[in-house]
Amino acid sequence: MEMEWISVKDRLPCPDDGRLLVVVRYYENPIPVTTVQIADFYTDLGYGWQMESYPKGKRWGITHWMPLPEPPEEETE
């Protein structure tokens, strides 16, 4: 099953979606950088993203997200 990126402009995830793969865009004086990270989305105290590391610059944002894919099945011999 092929999964597609969902724009945060179209729809935000809900907390039940669990861990997510997210596209983070930020600027490194003045070069735009795009990375992919794992994040959680919370609504407890308003909407917010939780990631292990955040870009060092102040201008960053998550542009797209998708559920994490299922891990591959282990091969049996």
N, CA, C and O atoms as a Tripos MOL2 file, in Angstrom:
@<TRIPOS>MOLECULE
protein
  308   307    77     0     0
PROTEIN
NO_CHARGES

@<TRIPOS>ATOM
      1 N           0.8470   -1.1790    0.0000 N.3       1 MET1
      2 CA          0.0000    0.0000    0.0000 C.3       1 MET1
      3 C           0.8910    1.2410    0.0000 C.2       1 MET1
      4 O           1.7240    1.4100    0.8910 O.2       1 MET1
      5 N           0.7190    2.0980   -0.9870 N.am      2 GLU2
      6 CA          1.5120    3.3070   -1.0770 C.3       2 GLU2
      7 C           0.8470    4.4180   -0.2780 C.2       2 GLU2
      8 O          -0.3480    4.6780   -0.4200 O.2       2 GLU2
      9 N           1.6450    5.0670    0.5640 N.am      3 MET3
     10 CA          1.1130    6.1610    1.3670 C.3       3 MET3
     11 C           1.5380    7.4730    0.7260 C.2       3 MET3
     12 O           2.5760    7.5450    0.0680 O.2       3 MET3
     13 N           0.7360    8.5010    0.9200 N.am      4 GLU4
     14 CA          1.0360    9.7980    0.3410 C.3       4 GLU4
     15 C           1.1570   10.8400    1.4420 C.2       4 GLU4
     16 O           0.5290   10.7310    2.4950 O.2       4 GLU4
     17 N           1.9780   11.8530    1.1770 N.am      5 TRP5
     18 CA          2.1360   12.9590    2.1080 C.3       5 TRP5
     19 C           0.8480   13.7600    2.1740 C.2       5 TRP5
     20 O           0.1760   13.9510    1.1600 O.2       5 TRP5
     21 N           0.5020   14.2310    3.3720 N.am      6 ILE6
     22 CA         -0.6810   15.0640    3.5870 C.3       6 ILE6
     23 C          -0.1870   16.4580    3.9670 C.2       6 ILE6
     24 O           0.6020   16.6000    4.9010 O.2       6 ILE6
     25 N          -0.6370   17.4700    3.2610 N.am      7 SER7
     26 CA         -0.2450   18.8390    3.5620 C.3       7 SER7
     27 C          -0.9380   19.3050    4.8460 C.2       7 SER7
     28 O          -2.1120   19.0080    5.0640 O.2       7 SER7
     29 N          -0.2050   20.0340    5.6920 N.am      8 VAL8
     30 CA         -0.8190   20.5770    6.9070 C.3       8 VAL8
     31 C          -1.8490   21.6450    6.5480 C.2       8 VAL8
     32 O          -2.6810   22.0060    7.3810 O.2       8 VAL8
     33 N          -1.8010   22.1510    5.3160 N.am      9 LYS9
     34 CA         -2.8150   23.1090    4.8620 C.3       9 LYS9
     35 C          -4.1350   22.4000    4.5880 C.2       9 LYS9
     36 O          -5.2000   23.0060    4.7000 O.2       9 LYS9
     37 N          -4.0700   21.1170    4.2290 N.am     10 ASP10
     38 CA         -5.2830   20.3470    3.9390 C.3      10 ASP10
     39 C          -5.8960   19.7500    5.2030 C.2      10 ASP10
     40 O          -7.1130   19.7770    5.3860 O.2      10 ASP10
     41 N          -5.0350   19.2080    6.0750 N.am     11 ARG11
     42 CA         -5.5550   18.5230    7.2730 C.3      11 ARG11
     43 C          -4.4270   18.3240    8.2710 C.2      11 ARG11
     44 O          -3.3090   17.9700    7.8970 O.2      11 ARG11
     45 N          -4.7250   18.5530    9.5390 N.am     12 LEU12
     46 CA         -3.7810   18.2430   10.6050 C.3      12 LEU12
     47 C          -4.0770   16.8390   11.1230 C.2      12 LEU12
     48 O          -5.2110   16.3720   11.0300 O.2      12 LEU12
     49 N          -3.0730   16.1690   11.6630 N.am     13 PRO13
     50 CA         -3.3240   14.8420   12.2290 C.3      13 PRO13
     51 C          -4.0990   14.9650   13.5400 C.2      13 PRO13
     52 O          -4.2490   16.0610   14.0810 O.2      13 PRO13
     53 N          -4.5790   13.8550   14.0330 N.am     14 CYS14
     54 CA         -5.1850   13.8220   15.3590 C.3      14 CYS14
     55 C          -4.2550   13.0200   16.2640 C.2      14 CYS14
     56 O          -3.4550   12.2260   15.7700 O.2      14 CYS14
     57 N          -4.3450   13.2130   17.5830 N.am     15 PRO15
     58 CA         -3.4390   12.4920   18.4870 C.3      15 PRO15
     59 C          -3.5230   10.9730   18.3430 C.2      15 PRO15
     60 O          -2.5570   10.2740   18.6490 O.2      15 PRO15
     61 N          -4.6600   10.4520   17.8820 N.am     16 ASP16
     62 CA         -4.8070    9.0030   17.7000 C.3      16 ASP16
     63 C          -3.9620    8.4710   16.5510 C.2      16 ASP16
     64 O          -3.7820    7.2590   16.4320 O.2      16 ASP16
     65 N          -3.4360    9.3570   15.7000 N.am     17 ASP17
     66 CA         -2.6210    8.9210   14.5710 C.3      17 ASP17
     67 C          -1.2640    8.3800   15.0190 C.2      17 ASP17
     68 O          -0.5800    7.7240   14.2340 O.2      17 ASP17
     69 N          -0.8660    8.6390   16.2540 N.am     18 GLY18
     70 CA          0.3990    8.1140   16.7710 C.3      18 GLY18
     71 C           1.6020    8.8490   16.1950 C.2      18 GLY18
     72 O           1.5120   10.0110   15.7990 O.2      18 GLY18
     73 N           2.7250    8.1450   16.1580 N.am     19 ARG19
     74 CA          3.9490    8.7460   15.6300 C.3      19 ARG19
     75 C           3.8050    8.9510   14.1360 C.2      19 ARG19
     76 O           3.1820    8.1490   13.4400 O.2      19 ARG19
     77 N           4.3880   10.0320   13.6580 N.am     20 LEU20
     78 CA          4.2310   10.4210   12.2620 C.3      20 LEU20
     79 C           5.5780   10.7130   11.6260 C.2      20 LEU20
     80 O           6.5520   11.0390   12.3050 O.2      20 LEU20
     81 N           5.6110   10.5890   10.3270 N.am     21 LEU21
     82 CA          6.7450   11.0330    9.5410 C.3      21 LEU21
     83 C           6.3870   12.4350    9.0640 C.2      21 LEU21
     84 O           5.3150   12.6330    8.4920 O.2      21 LEU21
     85 N           7.2760   13.4250    9.2920 N.am     22 VAL22
     86 CA          6.9620   14.8030    8.9370 C.3      22 VAL22
     87 C           8.0690   15.4180    8.0790 C.2      22 VAL22
     88 O           9.2400   15.0570    8.1930 O.2      22 VAL22
     89 N           7.6700   16.3450    7.2280 N.am     23 VAL23
     90 CA          8.6160   17.1240    6.4370 C.3      23 VAL23
     91 C           8.7930   18.4590    7.1500 C.2      23 VAL23
     92 O           7.8260   19.1900    7.3630 O.2      23 VAL23
     93 N          10.0430   18.7780    7.5210 N.am     24 VAL24
     94 CA         10.3490   20.0220    8.2220 C.3      24 VAL24
     95 C          11.1450   20.9150    7.2790 C.2      24 VAL24
     96 O          12.1320   20.4840    6.6820 O.2      24 VAL24
     97 N          10.7090   22.1550    7.1540 N.am     25 ARG25
     98 CA         11.4230   23.1160    6.3050 C.3      25 ARG25
     99 C          11.8880   24.2640    7.1880 C.2      25 ARG25
    100 O          11.1140   24.8170    7.9690 O.2      25 ARG25
    101 N          13.1730   24.6150    7.0520 N.am     26 TYR26
    102 CA         13.7270   25.7360    7.8090 C.3      26 TYR26
    103 C          14.7810   26.4380    6.9670 C.2      26 TYR26
    104 O          15.1110   25.9920    5.8690 O.2      26 TYR26
    105 N          15.2980   27.5220    7.4830 N.am     27 TYR27
    106 CA         16.2460   28.3440    6.7240 C.3      27 TYR27
    107 C          17.5640   28.4620    7.4820 C.2      27 TYR27
    108 O          17.5850   28.7670    8.6740 O.2      27 TYR27
    109 N          18.6620   28.2150    6.7680 N.am     28 GLU28
    110 CA         20.0050   28.3780    7.3070 C.3      28 GLU28
    111 C          20.6650   29.5230    6.5570 C.2      28 GLU28
    112 O          21.4230   29.3020    5.6130 O.2      28 GLU28
    113 N          20.3830   30.7080    6.9690 N.am     29 ASN29
    114 CA         20.9690   31.9600    6.4720 C.3      29 ASN29
    115 C          21.3670   31.9770    5.0230 C.2      29 ASN29
    116 O          22.5360   31.6660    4.7930 O.2      29 ASN29
    117 N          20.6540   32.2630    4.0840 N.am     30 PRO30
    118 CA         19.1970   32.2470    3.8710 C.3      30 PRO30
    119 C          18.7720   31.0150    3.0810 C.2      30 PRO30
    120 O          17.7370   31.0420    2.4160 O.2      30 PRO30
    121 N          19.5400   29.9500    3.1400 N.am     31 ILE31
    122 CA         19.2890   28.7620    2.3280 C.3      31 ILE31
    123 C          18.1630   27.9180    2.9330 C.2      31 ILE31
    124 O          18.2210   27.5720    4.1130 O.2      31 ILE31
    125 N          17.1380   27.5830    2.1380 N.am     32 PRO32
    126 CA         16.0840   26.7030    2.6460 C.3      32 PRO32
    127 C          16.5810   25.2550    2.7310 C.2      32 PRO32
    128 O          17.2630   24.7690    1.8290 O.2      32 PRO32
    129 N          16.2330   24.5820    3.8180 N.am     33 VAL33
    130 CA         16.6260   23.1920    4.0520 C.3      33 VAL33
    131 C          15.3550   22.3930    4.3310 C.2      33 VAL33
    132 O          14.4770   22.8510    5.0620 O.2      33 VAL33
    133 N          15.2600   21.2070    3.7520 N.am     34 THR34
    134 CA         14.1160   20.3300    3.9960 C.3      34 THR34
    135 C          14.6220   19.0130    4.5480 C.2      34 THR34
    136 O          15.5290   18.4050    3.9790 O.2      34 THR34
    137 N          14.0400   18.5640    5.6590 N.am     35 THR35
    138 CA         14.4110   17.2920    6.2630 C.3      35 THR35
    139 C          13.1520   16.4890    6.5670 C.2      35 THR35
    140 O          12.0440   17.0250    6.5620 O.2      35 THR35
    141 N          13.3340   15.2090    6.8310 N.am     36 VAL36
    142 CA         12.2370   14.3390    7.2390 C.3      36 VAL36
    143 C          12.5600   13.8350    8.6380 C.2      36 VAL36
    144 O          13.6670   13.3580    8.8880 O.2      36 VAL36
    145 N          11.5960   13.9380    9.5520 N.am     37 GLN37
    146 CA         11.7880   13.5190   10.9300 C.3      37 GLN37
    147 C          10.5660   12.7530   11.4130 C.2      37 GLN37
    148 O           9.5260   12.7270   10.7560 O.2      37 GLN37
    149 N          10.7140   12.1340   12.5700 N.am     38 ILE38
    150 CA          9.5880   11.4770   13.2410 C.3      38 ILE38
    151 C           9.0740   12.4350   14.3070 C.2      38 ILE38
    152 O           9.8640   13.0340   15.0370 O.2      38 ILE38
    153 N           7.7570   12.5830   14.4010 N.am     39 ALA39
    154 CA          7.1660   13.5220   15.3460 C.3      39 ALA39
    155 C           5.8480   12.9780   15.8810 C.2      39 ALA39
    156 O           5.2730   12.0350   15.3380 O.2      39 ALA39
    157 N           5.3940   13.5960   16.9500 N.am     40 ASP40
    158 CA          4.0660   13.3490   17.5150 C.3      40 ASP40
    159 C           3.2890   14.6510   17.4420 C.2      40 ASP40
    160 O           3.8810   15.7300   17.4630 O.2      40 ASP40
    161 N           1.9660   14.5600   17.3550 N.am     41 PHE41
    162 CA          1.1180   15.7430   17.3090 C.3      41 PHE41
    163 C           0.1970   15.7270   18.5210 C.2      41 PHE41
    164 O          -0.4710   14.7280   18.7860 O.2      41 PHE41
    165 N           0.1610   16.8330   19.2530 N.am     42 TYR42
    166 CA         -0.6310   16.9160   20.4760 C.3      42 TYR42
    167 C          -1.6760   18.0150   20.3830 C.2      42 TYR42
    168 O          -1.4860   19.0110   19.6860 O.2      42 TYR42
    169 N          -2.7850   17.8230   21.0960 N.am     43 THR43
    170 CA         -3.8080   18.8610   21.1930 C.3      43 THR43
    171 C          -4.1330   19.2010   22.6460 C.2      43 THR43
    172 O          -5.0500   19.9810   22.9040 O.2      43 THR43
    173 N          -3.3960   18.6280   23.5980 N.am     44 ASP44
    174 CA         -3.6890   18.8540   25.0180 C.3      44 ASP44
    175 C          -3.6880   20.3340   25.3940 C.2      44 ASP44
    176 O          -4.6360   20.8180   26.0120 O.2      44 ASP44
    177 N          -2.6450   21.0440   25.0280 N.am     45 LEU45
    178 CA         -2.5210   22.4660   25.3570 C.3      45 LEU45
    179 C          -2.4810   23.2820   24.0670 C.2      45 LEU45
    180 O          -1.5840   24.0990   23.8600 O.2      45 LEU45
    181 N          -3.4390   23.0510   23.2300 N.am     46 GLY46
    182 CA         -3.4070   23.6560   21.9020 C.3      46 GLY46
    183 C          -2.7130   22.6900   20.9600 C.2      46 GLY46
    184 O          -2.2890   21.6090   21.3680 O.2      46 GLY46
    185 N          -2.6030   23.0740   19.7230 N.am     47 TYR47
    186 CA         -1.9610   22.2070   18.7420 C.3      47 TYR47
    187 C          -0.4570   22.3530   18.8270 C.2      47 TYR47
    188 O           0.0560   23.4600   18.9930 O.2      47 TYR47
    189 N           0.2540   21.2410   18.7150 N.am     48 GLY48
    190 CA          1.6970   21.3290   18.7510 C.3      48 GLY48
    191 C           2.3730   20.0530   18.3080 C.2      48 GLY48
    192 O           1.8180   18.9600   18.4210 O.2      48 GLY48
    193 N           3.5650   20.2090   17.8100 N.am     49 TRP49
    194 CA          4.3860   19.0930   17.3520 C.3      49 TRP49
    195 C           5.4660   18.8150   18.3780 C.2      49 TRP49
    196 O           6.0060   19.7450   18.9760 O.2      49 TRP49
    197 N           5.7820   17.5680   18.5860 N.am     50 GLN50
    198 CA          6.8740   17.1610   19.4760 C.3      50 GLN50
    199 C           7.8430   16.3200   18.6570 C.2      50 GLN50
    200 O           7.4770   15.2760   18.1180 O.2      50 GLN50
    201 N           9.0990   16.7950   18.5700 N.am     51 MET51
    202 CA         10.1350   16.0830   17.8380 C.3      51 MET51
    203 C          11.3450   15.9190   18.7460 C.2      51 MET51
    204 O          11.4990   16.6570   19.7200 O.2      51 MET51
    205 N          12.2010   14.9570   18.4310 N.am     52 GLU52
    206 CA         13.4140   14.7670   19.2250 C.3      52 GLU52
    207 C          14.3590   15.9410   19.0760 C.2      52 GLU52
    208 O          14.9990   16.3440   20.0480 O.2      52 GLU52
    209 N          14.4590   16.4970   17.8850 N.am     53 SER53
    210 CA         15.3290   17.6580   17.6860 C.3      53 SER53
    211 C          14.6190   18.6700   16.8110 C.2      53 SER53
    212 O          13.9000   18.3220   15.8740 O.2      53 SER53
    213 N          14.8360   19.9130   17.1360 N.am     54 TYR54
    214 CA         14.2340   20.9990   16.3780 C.3      54 TYR54
    215 C          15.3190   21.7260   15.6020 C.2      54 TYR54
    216 O          16.4600   21.7880   16.0620 O.2      54 TYR54
    217 N          14.9970   22.2770   14.4380 N.am     55 PRO55
    218 CA         15.9820   23.0740   13.7150 C.3      55 PRO55
    219 C          16.4630   24.2410   14.5810 C.2      55 PRO55
    220 O          15.6870   24.8040   15.3520 O.2      55 PRO55
    221 N          17.7180   24.5950   14.4560 N.am     56 LYS56
    222 CA         18.2950   25.6460   15.2920 C.3      56 LYS56
    223 C          17.7520   27.0260   14.9550 C.2      56 LYS56
    224 O          17.7000   27.8970   15.8240 O.2      56 LYS56
    225 N          17.3560   27.2330   13.7340 N.am     57 GLY57
    226 CA         16.8260   28.5340   13.3440 C.3      57 GLY57
    227 C          15.4370   28.7670   13.9000 C.2      57 GLY57
    228 O          14.7420   27.8230   14.2760 O.2      57 GLY57
    229 N          15.0400   30.0120   13.9520 N.am     58 LYS58
    230 CA         13.7160   30.3530   14.4700 C.3      58 LYS58
    231 C          12.6340   30.1810   13.4130 C.2      58 LYS58
    232 O          11.4610   30.0190   13.7490 O.2      58 LYS58
    233 N          13.0090   30.2120   12.1580 N.am     59 ARG59
    234 CA         12.0310   30.1180   11.0790 C.3      59 ARG59
    235 C          11.9660   28.6790   10.5760 C.2      59 ARG59
    236 O          12.7290   28.3010    9.6870 O.2      59 ARG59
    237 N          11.0800   27.8870   11.1260 N.am     60 TRP60
    238 CA         10.9120   26.5190   10.6670 C.3      60 TRP60
    239 C           9.4330   26.1670   10.7420 C.2      60 TRP60
    240 O           8.6590   26.8180   11.4440 O.2      60 TRP60
    241 N           9.0620   25.1430   10.0190 N.am     61 GLY61
    242 CA          7.6880   24.6900   10.0750 C.3      61 GLY61
    243 C           7.5440   23.3160    9.4380 C.2      61 GLY61
    244 O           8.3460   22.9140    8.5960 O.2      61 GLY61
    245 N           6.5170   22.6180    9.8530 N.am     62 ILE62
    246 CA          6.1940   21.3180    9.2730 C.3      62 ILE62
    247 C           5.2210   21.5610    8.1360 C.2      62 ILE62
    248 O           4.1890   22.2070    8.3130 O.2      62 ILE62
    249 N           5.5590   21.0370    6.9640 N.am     63 THR63
    250 CA          4.7330   21.2770    5.7880 C.3      63 THR63
    251 C           3.8290   20.0960    5.4290 C.2      63 THR63
    252 O           2.7280   20.2880    4.9120 O.2      63 THR63
    253 N           4.2960   18.8730    5.7040 N.am     64 HIS64
    254 CA          3.5420   17.6670    5.3380 C.3      64 HIS64
    255 C           3.7500   16.5930    6.4010 C.2      64 HIS64
    256 O           4.7080   16.6420    7.1720 O.2      64 HIS64
    257 N           2.8430   15.6260    6.4300 N.am     65 TRP65
    258 CA          2.9600   14.5080    7.3620 C.3      65 TRP65
    259 C           2.3220   13.2630    6.7550 C.2      65 TRP65
    260 O           1.5390   13.3460    5.8090 O.2      65 TRP65
    261 N           2.6720   12.1120    7.3190 N.am     66 MET66
    262 CA          2.0320   10.8430    6.9620 C.3      66 MET66
    263 C           2.2500    9.8650    8.1070 C.2      66 MET66
    264 O           3.2120   10.0100    8.8610 O.2      66 MET66
    265 N           1.3830    8.8770    8.2540 N.am     67 PRO67
    266 CA          1.6150    7.8450    9.2680 C.3      67 PRO67
    267 C           2.9030    7.0950    8.9570 C.2      67 PRO67
    268 O           3.3010    6.9840    7.7970 O.2      67 PRO67
    269 N           3.5480    6.5870    9.9880 N.am     68 LEU68
    270 CA          4.7360    5.7670    9.7780 C.3      68 LEU68
    271 C           4.3420    4.4910    9.0360 C.2      68 LEU68
    272 O           3.2900    3.9160    9.3140 O.2      68 LEU68
    273 N           5.1580    4.0510    8.1140 N.am     69 PRO69
    274 CA          4.8470    2.7800    7.4370 C.3      69 PRO69
    275 C           5.0610    1.6070    8.3940 C.2      69 PRO69
    276 O           5.7760    1.7210    9.3890 O.2      69 PRO69
    277 N           4.4390    0.5050    8.0790 N.am     70 GLU70
    278 CA          4.6490   -0.7140    8.8590 C.3      70 GLU70
    279 C           6.0680   -1.2130    8.6320 C.2      70 GLU70
    280 O           6.5760   -1.1130    7.5150 O.2      70 GLU70
    281 N           6.7210   -1.7480    9.6570 N.am     71 PRO71
    282 CA          8.0750   -2.2850    9.4500 C.3      71 PRO71
    283 C           8.0090   -3.5230    8.5570 C.2      71 PRO71
    284 O           6.9680   -4.1750    8.4740 O.2      71 PRO71
    285 N           9.1120   -3.8470    7.8920 N.am     72 PRO72
    286 CA          9.0990   -5.0160    7.0290 C.3      72 PRO72
    287 C           8.9470   -6.2910    7.8580 C.2      72 PRO72
    288 O           9.3730   -6.3510    9.0120 O.2      72 PRO72
    289 N           8.3430   -7.2900    7.2620 N.am     73 GLU73
    290 CA          8.1980   -8.5740    7.9460 C.3      73 GLU73
    291 C           9.5640   -9.2650    7.9670 C.2      73 GLU73
    292 O          10.3460   -9.1830    7.0200 O.2      73 GLU73
    293 N           9.8120   -9.9380    9.0710 N.am     74 GLU74
    294 CA         11.0920  -10.6710    9.1570 C.3      74 GLU74
    295 C          11.0660  -11.8700    8.2260 C.2      74 GLU74
    296 O          10.0500  -12.5520    8.0870 O.2      74 GLU74
    297 N          12.1860  -12.1080    7.6020 N.am     75 GLU75
    298 CA         12.2990  -13.2360    6.6950 C.3      75 GLU75
    299 C          12.4190  -14.5250    7.5150 C.2      75 GLU75
    300 O          13.1180  -14.5740    8.5270 O.2      75 GLU75
    301 N          11.7370  -15.5380    7.0630 N.am     76 THR76
    302 CA         11.8630  -16.8500    7.7140 C.3      76 THR76
    303 C          12.6420  -17.7740    6.8100 C.2      76 THR76
    304 O          12.4630  -17.7740    5.5920 O.2      76 THR76
    305 N          13.4870  -18.5430    7.4050 N.am     77 GLU77
    306 CA         14.3070  -19.4460    6.6020 C.3      77 GLU77
    307 C          13.7740  -20.8570    6.6670 C.2      77 GLU77
    308 O          14.3400  -21.7590    6.0490 O.2      77 GLU77
@<TRIPOS>BOND
     1     1     2 1
     2     2     3 1
     3     3     4 2
     4     3     5 am
     5     5     6 1
     6     6     7 1
     7     7     8 2
     8     7     9 am
     9     9    10 1
    10    10    11 1
    11    11    12 2
    12    11    13 am
    13    13    14 1
    14    14    15 1
    15    15    16 2
    16    15    17 am
    17    17    18 1
    18    18    19 1
    19    19    20 2
    20    19    21 am
    21    21    22 1
    22    22    23 1
    23    23    24 2
    24    23    25 am
    25    25    26 1
    26    26    27 1
    27    27    28 2
    28    27    29 am
    29    29    30 1
    30    30    31 1
    31    31    32 2
    32    31    33 am
    33    33    34 1
    34    34    35 1
    35    35    36 2
    36    35    37 am
    37    37    38 1
    38    38    39 1
    39    39    40 2
    40    39    41 am
    41    41    42 1
    42    42    43 1
    43    43    44 2
    44    43    45 am
    45    45    46 1
    46    46    47 1
    47    47    48 2
    48    47    49 am
    49    49    50 1
    50    50    51 1
    51    51    52 2
    52    51    53 am
    53    53    54 1
    54    54    55 1
    55    55    56 2
    56    55    57 am
    57    57    58 1
    58    58    59 1
    59    59    60 2
    60    59    61 am
    61    61    62 1
    62    62    63 1
    63    63    64 2
    64    63    65 am
    65    65    66 1
    66    66    67 1
    67    67    68 2
    68    67    69 am
    69    69    70 1
    70    70    71 1
    71    71    72 2
    72    71    73 am
    73    73    74 1
    74    74    75 1
    75    75    76 2
    76    75    77 am
    77    77    78 1
    78    78    79 1
    79    79    80 2
    80    79    81 am
    81    81    82 1
    82    82    83 1
    83    83    84 2
    84    83    85 am
    85    85    86 1
    86    86    87 1
    87    87    88 2
    88    87    89 am
    89    89    90 1
    90    90    91 1
    91    91    92 2
    92    91    93 am
    93    93    94 1
    94    94    95 1
    95    95    96 2
    96    95    97 am
    97    97    98 1
    98    98    99 1
    99    99   100 2
   100    99   101 am
   101   101   102 1
   102   102   103 1
   103   103   104 2
   104   103   105 am
   105   105   106 1
   106   106   107 1
   107   107   108 2
   108   107   109 am
   109   109   110 1
   110   110   111 1
   111   111   112 2
   112   111   113 am
   113   113   114 1
   114   114   115 1
   115   115   116 2
   116   115   117 am
   117   117   118 1
   118   118   119 1
   119   119   120 2
   120   119   121 am
   121   121   122 1
   122   122   123 1
   123   123   124 2
   124   123   125 am
   125   125   126 1
   126   126   127 1
   127   127   128 2
   128   127   129 am
   129   129   130 1
   130   130   131 1
   131   131   132 2
   132   131   133 am
   133   133   134 1
   134   134   135 1
   135   135   136 2
   136   135   137 am
   137   137   138 1
   138   138   139 1
   139   139   140 2
   140   139   141 am
   141   141   142 1
   142   142   143 1
   143   143   144 2
   144   143   145 am
   145   145   146 1
   146   146   147 1
   147   147   148 2
   148   147   149 am
   149   149   150 1
   150   150   151 1
   151   151   152 2
   152   151   153 am
   153   153   154 1
   154   154   155 1
   155   155   156 2
   156   155   157 am
   157   157   158 1
   158   158   159 1
   159   159   160 2
   160   159   161 am
   161   161   162 1
   162   162   163 1
   163   163   164 2
   164   163   165 am
   165   165   166 1
   166   166   167 1
   167   167   168 2
   168   167   169 am
   169   169   170 1
   170   170   171 1
   171   171   172 2
   172   171   173 am
   173   173   174 1
   174   174   175 1
   175   175   176 2
   176   175   177 am
   177   177   178 1
   178   178   179 1
   179   179   180 2
   180   179   181 am
   181   181   182 1
   182   182   183 1
   183   183   184 2
   184   183   185 am
   185   185   186 1
   186   186   187 1
   187   187   188 2
   188   187   189 am
   189   189   190 1
   190   190   191 1
   191   191   192 2
   192   191   193 am
   193   193   194 1
   194   194   195 1
   195   195   196 2
   196   195   197 am
   197   197   198 1
   198   198   199 1
   199   199   200 2
   200   199   201 am
   201   201   202 1
   202   202   203 1
   203   203   204 2
   204   203   205 am
   205   205   206 1
   206   206   207 1
   207   207   208 2
   208   207   209 am
   209   209   210 1
   210   210   211 1
   211   211   212 2
   212   211   213 am
   213   213   214 1
   214   214   215 1
   215   215   216 2
   216   215   217 am
   217   217   218 1
   218   218   219 1
   219   219   220 2
   220   219   221 am
   221   221   222 1
   222   222   223 1
   223   223   224 2
   224   223   225 am
   225   225   226 1
   226   226   227 1
   227   227   228 2
   228   227   229 am
   229   229   230 1
   230   230   231 1
   231   231   232 2
   232   231   233 am
   233   233   234 1
   234   234   235 1
   235   235   236 2
   236   235   237 am
   237   237   238 1
   238   238   239 1
   239   239   240 2
   240   239   241 am
   241   241   242 1
   242   242   243 1
   243   243   244 2
   244   243   245 am
   245   245   246 1
   246   246   247 1
   247   247   248 2
   248   247   249 am
   249   249   250 1
   250   250   251 1
   251   251   252 2
   252   251   253 am
   253   253   254 1
   254   254   255 1
   255   255   256 2
   256   255   257 am
   257   257   258 1
   258   258   259 1
   259   259   260 2
   260   259   261 am
   261   261   262 1
   262   262   263 1
   263   263   264 2
   264   263   265 am
   265   265   266 1
   266   266   267 1
   267   267   268 2
   268   267   269 am
   269   269   270 1
   270   270   271 1
   271   271   272 2
   272   271   273 am
   273   273   274 1
   274   274   275 1
   275   275   276 2
   276   275   277 am
   277   277   278 1
   278   278   279 1
   279   279   280 2
   280   279   281 am
   281   281   282 1
   282   282   283 1
   283   283   284 2
   284   283   285 am
   285   285   286 1
   286   286   287 1
   287   287   288 2
   288   287   289 am
   289   289   290 1
   290   290   291 1
   291   291   292 2
   292   291   293 am
   293   293   294 1
   294   294   295 1
   295   295   296 2
   296   295   297 am
   297   297   298 1
   298   298   299 1
   299   299   300 2
   300   299   301 am
   301   301   302 1
   302   302   303 1
   303   303   304 2
   304   303   305 am
   305   305   306 1
   306   306   307 1
   307   307   308 2
@<TRIPOS>SUBSTRUCTURE
     1 MET1         2 RESIDUE 1 A MET
     2 GLU2         6 RESIDUE 1 A GLU
     3 MET3        10 RESIDUE 1 A MET
     4 GLU4        14 RESIDUE 1 A GLU
     5 TRP5        18 RESIDUE 1 A TRP
     6 ILE6        22 RESIDUE 1 A ILE
     7 SER7        26 RESIDUE 1 A SER
     8 VAL8        30 RESIDUE 1 A VAL
     9 LYS9        34 RESIDUE 1 A LYS
    10 ASP10       38 RESIDUE 1 A ASP
    11 ARG11       42 RESIDUE 1 A ARG
    12 LEU12       46 RESIDUE 1 A LEU
    13 PRO13       50 RESIDUE 1 A PRO
    14 CYS14       54 RESIDUE 1 A CYS
    15 PRO15       58 RESIDUE 1 A PRO
    16 ASP16       62 RESIDUE 1 A ASP
    17 ASP17       66 RESIDUE 1 A ASP
    18 GLY18       70 RESIDUE 1 A GLY
    19 ARG19       74 RESIDUE 1 A ARG
    20 LEU20       78 RESIDUE 1 A LEU
    21 LEU21       82 RESIDUE 1 A LEU
    22 VAL22       86 RESIDUE 1 A VAL
    23 VAL23       90 RESIDUE 1 A VAL
    24 VAL24       94 RESIDUE 1 A VAL
    25 ARG25       98 RESIDUE 1 A ARG
    26 TYR26      102 RESIDUE 1 A TYR
    27 TYR27      106 RESIDUE 1 A TYR
    28 GLU28      110 RESIDUE 1 A GLU
    29 ASN29      114 RESIDUE 1 A ASN
    30 PRO30      118 RESIDUE 1 A PRO
    31 ILE31      122 RESIDUE 1 A ILE
    32 PRO32      126 RESIDUE 1 A PRO
    33 VAL33      130 RESIDUE 1 A VAL
    34 THR34      134 RESIDUE 1 A THR
    35 THR35      138 RESIDUE 1 A THR
    36 VAL36      142 RESIDUE 1 A VAL
    37 GLN37      146 RESIDUE 1 A GLN
    38 ILE38      150 RESIDUE 1 A ILE
    39 ALA39      154 RESIDUE 1 A ALA
    40 ASP40      158 RESIDUE 1 A ASP
    41 PHE41      162 RESIDUE 1 A PHE
    42 TYR42      166 RESIDUE 1 A TYR
    43 THR43      170 RESIDUE 1 A THR
    44 ASP44      174 RESIDUE 1 A ASP
    45 LEU45      178 RESIDUE 1 A LEU
    46 GLY46      182 RESIDUE 1 A GLY
    47 TYR47      186 RESIDUE 1 A TYR
    48 GLY48      190 RESIDUE 1 A GLY
    49 TRP49      194 RESIDUE 1 A TRP
    50 GLN50      198 RESIDUE 1 A GLN
    51 MET51      202 RESIDUE 1 A MET
    52 GLU52      206 RESIDUE 1 A GLU
    53 SER53      210 RESIDUE 1 A SER
    54 TYR54      214 RESIDUE 1 A TYR
    55 PRO55      218 RESIDUE 1 A PRO
    56 LYS56      222 RESIDUE 1 A LYS
    57 GLY57      226 RESIDUE 1 A GLY
    58 LYS58      230 RESIDUE 1 A LYS
    59 ARG59      234 RESIDUE 1 A ARG
    60 TRP60      238 RESIDUE 1 A TRP
    61 GLY61      242 RESIDUE 1 A GLY
    62 ILE62      246 RESIDUE 1 A ILE
    63 THR63      250 RESIDUE 1 A THR
    64 HIS64      254 RESIDUE 1 A HIS
    65 TRP65      258 RESIDUE 1 A TRP
    66 MET66      262 RESIDUE 1 A MET
    67 PRO67      266 RESIDUE 1 A PRO
    68 LEU68      270 RESIDUE 1 A LEU
    69 PRO69      274 RESIDUE 1 A PRO
    70 GLU70      278 RESIDUE 1 A GLU
    71 PRO71      282 RESIDUE 1 A PRO
    72 PRO72      286 RESIDUE 1 A PRO
    73 GLU73      290 RESIDUE 1 A GLU
    74 GLU74      294 RESIDUE 1 A GLU
    75 GLU75      298 RESIDUE 1 A GLU
    76 THR76      302 RESIDUE 1 A THR
    77 GLU77      306 RESIDUE 1 A GLU
